Amino acid sequence: MIDHLGFSVPASKYEEVLAFYSAIFAPLGYSKQKEFPGMAVGFGPSEKSSPFWIACAKEGEEVAGGIHLAFQAQDHAAVDGFHAEGVKAGGTDNGKPGKRDYHPNYYAAFIIDPVGNKIEAVDHKAY
């Protein structure tokens, strides 16, 4: 089980990335739950749960990108909303919402965030 996960972004992209994730998380029911101004933000479904963190790297600190994160969606509409908001917020389409061949009930959409991370929303409910 994953307790929490996160990544760091360059200071110059921090606010842009926070805005991007705030937009794509809204259809999934996630929002900013904890914040350490200028340092890190924890996103989640409630004040008691903030399993996803974005940290601001210090000036000159190396930042590794290119991770893949998949978030559970309530239903197909949430996956669709995630994709639409992600593109509108400046992300790059990496797979429009739809059924995937991973298993019979896999409905997902994929976005690349402003710093190159691959982000997915998925609904595993039967069609």
C-alpha contacts under 8 A as a table, 3 or more apart, distances in Angstrom:
res1	aa1	res2	aa2	distance
2	I	5	L	7.38
3	D	51	P	6.22
4	H	50	S	7.44
4	H	51	P	3.96
4	H	52	F	5.58
4	H	53	W	7.50
5	L	51	P	6.15
5	L	52	F	5.09
5	L	53	W	6.15
6	G	52	F	5.40
6	G	53	W	4.33
6	G	54	I	5.47
6	G	55	A	7.48
7	F	53	W	6.67
7	F	54	I	5.38
7	F	55	A	6.17
7	F	65	G	7.91
8	S	54	I	5.76
8	S	55	A	4.49
8	S	56	C	5.52
8	S	57	A	5.59
8	S	63	V	6.24
8	S	64	A	7.61
9	V	13	K	6.50
9	V	14	Y	5.96
9	V	17	V	7.79
9	V	54	I	7.27
9	V	55	A	6.38
9	V	56	C	5.42
9	V	57	A	5.67
9	V	63	V	6.14
9	V	65	G	7.97
9	V	115	V	7.32
10	P	13	K	5.39
10	P	14	Y	6.15
10	P	56	C	6.19
10	P	57	A	5.26
10	P	58	K	7.44
10	P	59	E	7.52
10	P	61	E	7.89
10	P	63	V	6.58
11	A	14	Y	5.08
11	A	56	C	5.46
11	A	57	A	5.68
11	A	58	K	6.58
11	A	59	E	6.54
12	S	15	E	7.75
13	K	16	E	5.31
13	K	17	V	6.03
13	K	114	P	7.88
13	K	115	V	7.73
14	Y	17	V	5.25
14	Y	18	L	6.21
14	Y	55	A	7.87
14	Y	56	C	5.88
15	E	18	L	5.07
15	E	19	A	6.18
16	E	19	A	5.20
16	E	20	F	6.18
16	E	114	P	7.58
17	V	20	F	4.94
17	V	21	Y	6.21
17	V	113	D	7.47
17	V	114	P	6.37
17	V	115	V	7.74
18	L	21	Y	5.30
18	L	22	S	6.04
18	L	41	V	7.97
18	L	54	I	7.55
19	A	22	S	5.07
19	A	23	A	6.25
19	A	89	A	7.47
20	F	23	A	5.29
20	F	24	I	6.41
20	F	86	G	6.76
20	F	89	A	5.31
20	F	90	G	6.95
20	F	91	G	7.41
20	F	113	D	7.38
20	F	114	P	7.75
21	Y	24	I	5.17
21	Y	25	F	5.81
21	Y	86	G	7.91
22	S	25	F	5.38
22	S	26	A	6.33
22	S	30	Y	7.95
22	S	31	S	6.23
22	S	32	K	7.24
23	A	26	A	5.60
23	A	27	P	7.99
23	A	82	F	7.96
23	A	85	E	5.78
23	A	86	G	6.72
23	A	89	A	6.54
24	I	27	P	6.57
24	I	28	L	7.53
24	I	81	G	7.59
24	I	82	F	4.83
24	I	83	H	7.20
24	I	85	E	5.21
24	I	86	G	5.11
24	I	89	A	7.78
25	F	28	L	5.13
25	F	29	G	6.30
25	F	30	Y	5.01
25	F	31	S	6.37
25	F	82	F	6.74
26	A	29	G	5.25
26	A	30	Y	5.69
26	A	31	S	6.45
26	A	82	F	7.66
27	P	30	Y	7.69
27	P	78	A	5.20
27	P	79	V	7.73
27	P	81	G	5.53
27	P	82	F	5.75
28	L	72	Q	7.76
28	L	73	A	5.63
28	L	74	Q	6.85
28	L	78	A	5.67
28	L	79	V	7.66
28	L	82	F	6.96
29	G	44	G	7.92
29	G	45	P	5.89
30	Y	43	F	6.23
30	Y	44	G	4.71
30	Y	45	P	4.52
30	Y	46	S	7.63
31	S	43	F	5.25
31	S	44	G	5.64
31	S	45	P	6.43
31	S	46	S	7.87
32	K	35	E	7.23
32	K	41	V	6.66
32	K	42	G	5.91
32	K	43	F	4.48
32	K	44	G	6.63
32	K	50	S	7.92
33	Q	41	V	7.61
33	Q	42	G	5.71
33	Q	43	F	5.36
33	Q	44	G	6.16
33	Q	45	P	7.81
33	Q	46	S	6.50
33	Q	47	E	5.31
33	Q	49	S	7.62
33	Q	50	S	6.05
34	K	41	V	5.75
34	K	42	G	4.91
34	K	43	F	6.99
34	K	47	E	7.46
34	K	50	S	7.10
35	E	39	M	7.97
35	E	40	A	5.99
35	E	41	V	4.40
35	E	42	G	6.21
36	F	39	M	5.36
36	F	40	A	5.16
36	F	41	V	6.18
37	P	40	A	6.60
37	P	41	V	7.70
38	G	56	C	6.66
39	M	55	A	5.69
39	M	56	C	5.13
39	M	57	A	7.78
40	A	53	W	6.78
40	A	54	I	5.52
40	A	55	A	4.11
40	A	56	C	5.97
41	V	53	W	5.60
41	V	54	I	5.48
41	V	55	A	6.58
42	G	50	S	5.12
42	G	51	P	6.80
42	G	52	F	5.60
42	G	53	W	4.40
42	G	54	I	6.67
43	F	49	S	7.95
43	F	50	S	4.79
43	F	51	P	6.48
43	F	52	F	5.18
43	F	53	W	6.18
44	G	47	E	7.60
44	G	49	S	5.46
44	G	50	S	4.05
44	G	51	P	5.89
44	G	52	F	6.52
45	P	49	S	6.17
45	P	50	S	6.96
46	S	49	S	5.21
46	S	50	S	7.01
47	E	50	S	7.01
50	S	53	W	7.45
57	A	61	E	5.96
57	A	62	E	7.69
57	A	63	V	7.04
58	K	61	E	5.34
65	G	115	V	6.72
65	G	116	G	6.09
65	G	117	N	5.79
66	G	115	V	7.92
66	G	116	G	5.35
66	G	117	N	4.31
66	G	118	K	6.40
67	I	117	N	5.07
67	I	118	K	6.02
68	H	117	N	6.13
68	H	118	K	4.62
68	H	119	I	5.77
68	H	120	E	7.60
69	L	117	N	7.86
69	L	118	K	6.40
69	L	119	I	4.98
69	L	120	E	6.10
70	A	119	I	5.99
70	A	120	E	4.50
70	A	121	A	5.62
70	A	122	V	6.88
71	F	119	I	7.90
71	F	120	E	6.12
71	F	121	A	4.80
71	F	122	V	6.25
72	Q	121	A	5.85
72	Q	122	V	5.22
72	Q	123	D	6.10
73	A	76	H	7.47
73	A	78	A	5.78
73	A	79	V	6.05
73	A	121	A	5.94
73	A	122	V	5.45
73	A	123	D	5.10
74	Q	78	A	6.17
74	Q	123	D	6.46
75	D	78	A	5.43
75	D	79	V	6.66
75	D	123	D	5.55
75	D	125	K	7.24
76	H	79	V	5.05
76	H	80	D	6.17
76	H	107	Y	6.85
76	H	108	A	7.99
76	H	123	D	6.29
77	A	80	D	4.98
77	A	81	G	6.06
78	A	81	G	4.97
78	A	82	F	6.02
79	V	82	F	5.09
79	V	83	H	6.36
79	V	97	P	6.57
79	V	107	Y	7.75
79	V	108	A	6.25
79	V	109	A	6.22
79	V	121	A	5.54
79	V	122	V	6.33
79	V	123	D	7.05
80	D	83	H	5.31
80	D	84	A	6.25
80	D	97	P	5.76
80	D	109	A	7.23
81	G	84	A	5.09
81	G	85	E	5.95
82	F	85	E	5.33
82	F	86	G	5.93
82	F	109	A	7.74
82	F	121	A	6.86
83	H	86	G	5.03
83	H	87	V	6.29
83	H	93	D	7.64
83	H	96	K	7.02
83	H	97	P	6.89
83	H	109	A	6.04
83	H	110	F	6.88
83	H	111	I	6.72
83	H	121	A	7.99
84	A	87	V	5.45
84	A	88	K	6.16
85	E	88	K	4.95
85	E	89	A	5.89
86	G	89	A	5.13
86	G	90	G	6.50
86	G	91	G	5.18
86	G	92	T	7.56
86	G	93	D	7.99
86	G	111	I	6.51
86	G	113	D	7.83
87	V	90	G	5.35
87	V	91	G	4.69
87	V	92	T	5.87
87	V	93	D	6.32
87	V	111	I	7.39
88	K	91	G	7.12
90	G	113	D	7.55
90	G	114	P	6.82
91	G	111	I	6.06
91	G	112	I	5.53
91	G	113	D	4.82
91	G	114	P	5.84
92	T	111	I	5.52
92	T	112	I	4.97
92	T	113	D	6.65
92	T	114	P	7.90
93	D	96	K	6.71
93	D	110	F	6.46
93	D	111	I	4.87
93	D	112	I	6.49
94	N	109	A	7.68
94	N	110	F	4.87
94	N	111	I	4.90
94	N	112	I	6.19
94	N	118	K	7.91
95	G	109	A	5.47
95	G	110	F	4.71
95	G	111	I	6.88
96	K	108	A	7.86
96	K	109	A	5.19
96	K	110	F	6.51
97	P	107	Y	6.99
97	P	108	A	5.38
97	P	109	A	4.19
97	P	110	F	7.45
98	G	107	Y	5.24
98	G	108	A	5.65
98	G	109	A	6.62
99	K	105	N	7.31
99	K	106	Y	5.71
99	K	107	Y	4.34
99	K	108	A	6.48
100	R	103	H	7.13
100	R	104	P	7.73
100	R	106	Y	5.48
100	R	107	Y	5.96
100	R	108	A	6.89
101	D	104	P	6.68
101	D	106	Y	7.08
102	Y	106	Y	6.30
103	H	106	Y	5.54
104	P	126	A	7.76
105	N	123	D	7.66
105	N	124	H	5.15
105	N	125	K	5.70
105	N	126	A	5.05
105	N	127	Y	6.41
106	Y	122	V	6.86
106	Y	123	D	6.21
106	Y	124	H	5.01
106	Y	125	K	7.46
107	Y	122	V	5.64
107	Y	123	D	5.25
107	Y	124	H	6.41
108	A	120	E	6.75
108	A	121	A	5.52
108	A	122	V	4.26
108	A	123	D	6.34
109	A	120	E	5.63
109	A	121	A	5.60
109	A	122	V	6.78
110	F	118	K	7.00
110	F	119	I	5.67
110	F	120	E	4.47
110	F	121	A	6.76
111	I	118	K	5.99
111	I	119	I	5.16
111	I	120	E	6.35
112	I	115	V	7.83
112	I	116	G	5.61
112	I	117	N	5.49
112	I	118	K	4.64
112	I	119	I	5.93
113	D	116	G	5.41
113	D	117	N	5.39
113	D	118	K	6.59
113	D	119	I	6.96
114	P	117	N	7.61
